[in-house]
Structure formats: C-alpha cells, structure tokens
Amino acid sequence: MEIKEILKTVDHTLLLPASTWSEIKEILDDAMKYETASACIPASFVKRASEYVDGKLAICTVIGFPNGYSTTATKVFETKDAIQNGASEIDMVINIGDVKDGRFDVVEDEIRQIHEACNGHILKVIIETALLTEEEIIKMCEVVTKAGAEFIKTSTGFSTAGATFEHVALMKKHVGEGV
C-alpha cells in the first residue's frame, strides 16, 4: 500500500482543550494537502471549518468526548447539532461504566440512537480498549456491528493508554461485516 492510499484512511486530528482557530486551520490545510480521510476537530469549530474547507474535506467531530458518560439524549443532541453545522462524520465515546456493568443492551441502544441521529453520515464508535477486558472488547465488537455503526475505534487518546497491536488484532477478528 502506498502512502497516498494510507493517508486516505487517516483522520487528521486536533482535539486538545486549548486548540485555537489558527491551529485548526493548519490541521485543515494539512488534511486537504495530503488528502486524509477527514479532519477530526472539536465541535465548537465544525461550522467555521465546514465553511473554510467548502466541501473539499470531510469534517469529523467527537461527541461524549473524552469520557463517554454524557447521557444518550445529550449525545443525540450533540450529534444533530454537529451534523447541522457541517460535520460529515461523528466519533462517539461509549459509556464505559455501562460496559463494565454488563449493560450491553443499553450501550447498543445508545449507539443505535446516535446512528439514527447521524442521518446517513458516518458513525465511528470509540470503545476505549485500555479500560476493557478482552471479553468486553469482543462483546463491544459484536454490539457495534449489531447497532449499525460504520467504524469501531480503540481509544480517545485521553485515557490510560492508546491503541495496541493486540487490541487492534482482537477487534479485527471479532468485528462483523460492514464495520
């Protein structure tokens, strides 16, 4: 695979709390220059970013970020607001507490509601693998597949650890078709 092909699968991301518009524009310019899959930025910048790129780049934002413990209603509102402001992709963080409590039906329902709120736009589900057991990771692969999300992601980058090859391999093995 050539570098250009790899870049088309990368979300160029800036989600630091003190991010400025100048820094966001730099990310957008780089993402357009290198033709990345999208630029993932804080929701507060989505409208300006969408206008700035004028359809030349997919704009992604995060909801329930970084801890995932916002209510489902809040996450649905965030999703609709982001889409209305020009986001074409949503990265949501699951409620880790619900996973730890074995409430997979609640997590699945939340993903379904957010997927519906995406209204045809891409939904990526962040499961924060560093906080989960292997069994929970496997179960979340099944839940995300069943709920209809387009992608599953390992981590926010704001938790105890990021992605590992082992977790990616485990997810690849257990995620269903279409994800």
PyMOL commands that set and color helices and strands:
alter all, ss='L'
color gray80, all
select helices_A, chain A and resi 3-7+21-34+43-53+72-84+96-100+104-118+129-131+134-147+165-174
alter helices_A, ss='H'
color red, helices_A
select strands_A, chain A and resi 11-13+38-41+59-63+89-93+122-126+151-153
alter strands_A, ss='S'
color yellow, strands_A
deselect
rebuild
show_as cartoon
